[in-house]
């Protein structure tokens, strides 16, 4: 059992108080060549068992067998978790959401259940101007105290705009990606593969500033 009795009790309490609408979890996993896939599957099953299938529907998919779905969701690594509501908001977690990142998963599920982001009206108005794809990668470790906040903020931006996709990436499980994007400290946020990047958990307004900077650079490239 991965989820202890105290955690299960806290989960039930949080979901009872804050959960609003059913959500769907899709876990892309494989049995061979993936160290944490089986653990991710067990964690997902235990989570659903605790909070109830009427709240959280889940599927465990293979990128080899379910090729069309993997392609649809842009999956090229396992384990990768997709959190959906009425639609795909572009919210992903690559790796095993354990340790402090289990909290990110829970908060992400709760927020998607609300079908709206936890962002200010001013921020939402600014996000309406974005009409080009923005890809946010948040590199994390499961022991990083500041990472869950960065993940939650990024996922809220994905909820707030159809043009924004936000992926949390466990840098320990994905060392090739961490090396590619020169991840030394976490959380490290990389927007559009390095067009804009920064380190550390930032408040909403600052994070938005980086997104807008990336968008303006994309607009310049179009000219």
VEXVEXKE-618088 format. One record per residue (C-alpha): residue number from 1; residue in three letters; x, y, z. Coordinates in Angstrom, 2 decimals. Example, Ala and Ser with C-alpha at 12.3 -4.5 7.8 and 13.67 -1.06 7.14 Angstrom:
REM residues 2
REC    n  res        u        v        w
REC    1  ALA    12.30    -4.50     7.80
REC    2  SER    13.67    -1.06     7.14
//
This chain:
REM residues 223
REC    n  res        u        v        w
REC    1  UNK     0.00     0.00     0.00
REC    2  UNK     1.55     3.28    -1.13
REC    3  UNK    -0.99     5.63     0.42
REC    4  UNK    -1.00     5.44     4.21
REC    5  UNK    -4.12     5.72     6.34
REC    6  UNK    -3.44     9.36     7.25
REC    7  UNK    -3.00    10.32     3.60
REC    8  UNK    -6.17     8.46     2.63
REC    9  UNK    -8.11    10.30     5.33
REC   10  UNK    -6.76    13.66     4.17
REC   11  UNK    -7.59    12.82     0.55
REC   12  UNK   -11.20    11.98     1.38
REC   13  UNK   -11.52    15.22     3.33
REC   14  UNK   -10.03    17.39     0.56
REC   15  UNK   -12.11    15.79    -2.19
REC   16  UNK   -15.28    16.06    -0.14
REC   17  UNK   -14.74    19.76     0.46
REC   18  UNK   -13.23    20.95    -2.82
REC   19  UNK   -13.95    18.53    -5.66
REC   20  UNK   -16.67    19.71    -8.08
REC   21  UNK   -16.92    17.84   -11.40
REC   22  UNK   -15.72    14.41   -12.59
REC   23  UNK   -12.25    14.29   -14.13
REC   24  UNK   -10.32    11.74   -16.16
REC   25  UNK    -6.77    10.51   -15.66
REC   26  UNK    -4.88     8.82   -18.47
REC   27  UNK    -1.63     7.13   -17.50
REC   28  UNK     0.66     6.10   -20.33
REC   29  UNK     2.75     3.24   -19.03
REC   30  UNK     4.66     0.12   -20.08
REC   31  UNK     5.86    -3.00   -18.30
REC   32  UNK     9.29    -3.24   -19.92
REC   33  UNK    12.05    -0.65   -19.70
REC   34  UNK    10.26     1.65   -17.27
REC   35  UNK    11.44     1.63   -13.68
REC   36  UNK     8.56     3.61   -12.15
REC   37  UNK     5.62     2.67   -14.39
REC   38  UNK     4.31    -0.11   -12.17
REC   39  UNK     4.50     2.10    -9.09
REC   40  UNK     2.69     4.87   -10.97
REC   41  UNK    -0.08     2.41   -11.88
REC   42  UNK    -0.45     1.28    -8.25
REC   43  UNK    -0.49     4.89    -7.04
REC   44  UNK    -3.20     5.79    -9.54
REC   45  UNK    -5.36     2.80    -8.62
REC   46  UNK    -5.05     3.56    -4.89
REC   47  UNK    -5.93     7.22    -5.45
REC   48  UNK    -9.07     6.31    -7.41
REC   49  UNK    -9.96     3.66    -4.85
REC   50  UNK    -9.84     6.27    -2.06
REC   51  UNK   -11.67     9.15    -3.78
REC   52  UNK   -14.14     7.11    -5.83
REC   53  UNK   -14.58     6.17    -9.50
REC   54  UNK   -17.58     8.50    -9.71
REC   55  UNK   -15.15    11.40    -9.22
REC   56  UNK   -12.06    10.15   -11.01
REC   57  UNK   -12.19     7.94   -14.07
REC   58  UNK    -8.86     6.46   -15.12
REC   59  UNK    -7.26     4.57   -17.97
REC   60  UNK    -3.88     2.88   -18.14
REC   61  UNK    -2.63     2.99   -21.71
REC   62  UNK     0.39     1.70   -23.58
REC   63  UNK     2.09     4.04   -26.06
REC   64  UNK     2.81     0.95   -28.19
REC   65  UNK    -0.65    -0.63   -28.14
REC   66  UNK    -2.64     2.61   -27.96
REC   67  UNK    -0.58     4.39   -30.59
REC   68  UNK    -3.37     6.67   -31.80
REC   69  UNK    -4.11     7.96   -28.31
REC   70  UNK    -0.42     8.40   -27.56
REC   71  UNK    -0.07    10.43   -30.73
REC   72  UNK    -3.20    12.43   -29.95
REC   73  UNK    -1.87    13.39   -26.51
REC   74  UNK     1.70    13.88   -27.71
REC   75  UNK     3.13    11.15   -25.47
REC   76  UNK     6.74    10.13   -26.05
REC   77  UNK     7.76     9.13   -22.51
REC   78  UNK     6.51     6.89   -19.75
REC   79  UNK     5.11     7.19   -17.23
REC   80  UNK     3.14    10.24   -18.37
REC   81  UNK    -0.09    11.28   -16.70
REC   82  UNK    -2.77    13.39   -18.42
REC   83  UNK    -5.35    15.24   -16.30
REC   84  UNK    -8.55    16.00   -18.23
REC   85  UNK   -11.91    17.57   -17.50
REC   86  UNK   -14.48    18.19   -20.21
REC   87  UNK   -11.52    18.39   -22.59
REC   88  UNK    -7.75    18.06   -22.72
REC   89  UNK    -6.31    21.21   -21.14
REC   90  UNK    -2.72    20.29   -21.99
REC   91  UNK    -1.86    19.33   -18.41
REC   92  UNK     0.78    16.60   -18.09
REC   93  UNK     3.09    15.03   -15.52
REC   94  UNK     6.09    13.05   -16.79
REC   95  UNK     7.45    10.76   -14.11
REC   96  UNK     6.13     9.31   -10.87
REC   97  UNK     4.20    11.98    -8.91
REC   98  UNK     5.52    10.84    -5.54
REC   99  UNK     6.85    12.73    -2.52
REC  100  UNK     5.91    16.39    -2.55
REC  101  UNK     4.76    16.08    -6.14
REC  102  UNK     1.85    13.90    -5.05
REC  103  UNK     0.46    17.15    -3.66
REC  104  UNK     0.82    18.73    -7.10
REC  105  UNK    -1.21    15.90    -8.58
REC  106  UNK    -3.99    16.28    -6.02
REC  107  UNK    -4.15    20.07    -6.44
REC  108  UNK    -4.15    19.67   -10.21
REC  109  UNK    -7.03    17.20   -10.07
REC  110  UNK    -9.04    19.48    -7.77
REC  111  UNK    -8.47    22.51    -9.99
REC  112  UNK    -9.42    20.66   -13.18
REC  113  UNK   -12.58    19.49   -11.41
REC  114  UNK   -13.52    23.16   -11.00
REC  115  UNK   -13.14    23.64   -14.78
REC  116  UNK   -11.51    27.03   -14.23
REC  117  UNK    -8.08    28.28   -13.24
REC  118  UNK    -7.11    29.81    -9.94
REC  119  UNK    -5.97    33.04   -11.58
REC  120  UNK    -6.94    36.69   -11.22
REC  121  UNK    -9.41    38.32   -13.62
REC  122  UNK    -6.63    40.62   -14.80
REC  123  UNK    -4.44    37.65   -15.72
REC  124  UNK    -7.31    35.92   -17.52
REC  125  UNK    -7.95    39.05   -19.58
REC  126  UNK    -4.30    39.19   -20.62
REC  127  UNK    -4.30    35.48   -21.51
REC  128  UNK    -7.13    36.10   -23.99
REC  129  UNK    -4.62    37.95   -26.19
REC  130  UNK    -2.48    34.84   -26.64
REC  131  UNK    -3.13    33.20   -30.00
REC  132  UNK     0.10    31.22   -30.53
REC  133  UNK     1.12    27.90   -28.92
REC  134  UNK     2.93    28.31   -25.60
REC  135  UNK     4.61    25.19   -24.19
REC  136  UNK     5.64    25.33   -20.53
REC  137  UNK     7.96    22.71   -19.06
REC  138  UNK     8.44    22.72   -15.29
REC  139  UNK    11.41    20.63   -14.20
REC  140  UNK    11.01    19.31   -10.67
REC  141  UNK    12.24    16.78    -8.13
REC  142  UNK     9.97    15.02    -5.66
REC  143  UNK    11.85    16.49    -2.69
REC  144  UNK    11.81    20.13    -3.85
REC  145  UNK     9.71    22.31    -1.57
REC  146  UNK     9.17    25.09    -4.13
REC  147  UNK     8.35    22.84    -7.09
REC  148  UNK     4.67    22.08    -6.34
REC  149  UNK     3.85    25.80    -6.38
REC  150  UNK     5.53    26.23    -9.78
REC  151  UNK     3.70    23.20   -11.19
REC  152  UNK     0.34    24.39    -9.85
REC  153  UNK     0.83    27.88   -11.35
REC  154  UNK     1.83    26.47   -14.74
REC  155  UNK    -1.16    24.11   -14.79
REC  156  UNK    -3.47    27.02   -13.96
REC  157  UNK    -2.15    28.89   -16.98
REC  158  UNK    -2.90    25.83   -19.11
REC  159  UNK    -6.42    25.83   -17.70
REC  160  UNK    -6.72    29.52   -18.51
REC  161  UNK    -5.80    29.36   -22.20
REC  162  UNK    -6.39    26.87   -25.00
REC  163  UNK    -3.02    27.91   -26.43
REC  164  UNK    -1.00    27.00   -23.34
REC  165  UNK     0.25    23.50   -22.50
REC  166  UNK     2.01    22.83   -19.18
REC  167  UNK     4.06    19.75   -18.34
REC  168  UNK     5.74    18.91   -15.05
REC  169  UNK     8.87    16.80   -15.62
REC  170  UNK    10.74    14.85   -12.99
REC  171  UNK    14.32    15.79   -13.82
REC  172  UNK    15.75    12.81   -11.90
REC  173  UNK    13.75    10.34   -14.00
REC  174  UNK    14.46    12.22   -17.22
REC  175  UNK    18.17    13.12   -17.01
REC  176  UNK    18.50    13.51   -20.78
REC  177  UNK    15.88    16.26   -20.78
REC  178  UNK    17.40    17.84   -17.68
REC  179  UNK    20.77    17.90   -19.43
REC  180  UNK    19.33    19.23   -22.67
REC  181  UNK    17.72    22.19   -20.89
REC  182  UNK    20.65    22.64   -18.46
REC  183  UNK    18.64    22.02   -15.33
REC  184  UNK    20.93    22.70   -12.37
REC  185  UNK    18.40    24.00    -9.86
REC  186  UNK    14.67    23.27    -9.58
REC  187  UNK    12.04    24.30   -10.25
REC  188  UNK    13.31    25.34   -13.66
REC  189  UNK    10.71    26.63   -16.07
REC  190  UNK    11.38    26.40   -19.80
REC  191  UNK     8.97    28.05   -22.23
REC  192  UNK     8.89    26.94   -25.87
REC  193  UNK    12.09    24.91   -25.54
REC  194  UNK    14.24    27.76   -24.27
REC  195  UNK    12.71    30.83   -25.88
REC  196  UNK    12.28    32.05   -22.31
REC  197  UNK    13.38    30.31   -19.13
REC  198  UNK    13.80    31.02   -15.43
REC  199  UNK    14.51    29.27   -12.15
REC  200  UNK    12.42    29.32    -9.00
REC  201  UNK     8.79    29.47    -8.01
REC  202  UNK     7.36    32.81    -9.09
REC  203  UNK     4.12    34.58    -8.15
REC  204  UNK     1.36    34.67   -10.75
REC  205  UNK     2.19    38.13   -12.13
REC  206  UNK     5.88    37.35   -12.60
REC  207  UNK     5.14    33.98   -14.23
REC  208  UNK     2.68    35.72   -16.54
REC  209  UNK     5.38    38.22   -17.47
REC  210  UNK     7.63    35.41   -18.71
REC  211  UNK     4.75    33.92   -20.73
REC  212  UNK     4.01    37.27   -22.34
REC  213  UNK     7.71    37.73   -23.10
REC  214  UNK     7.72    34.38   -24.91
REC  215  UNK     4.56    35.30   -26.79
REC  216  UNK     6.04    38.62   -27.93
REC  217  UNK     9.16    36.85   -29.18
REC  218  UNK     6.97    34.41   -31.14
REC  219  UNK     5.12    37.36   -32.66
REC  220  UNK     8.42    38.96   -33.68
REC  221  UNK     9.43    35.75   -35.44
REC  222  UNK     6.21    35.87   -37.46
REC  223  UNK     7.05    39.26   -38.94
//
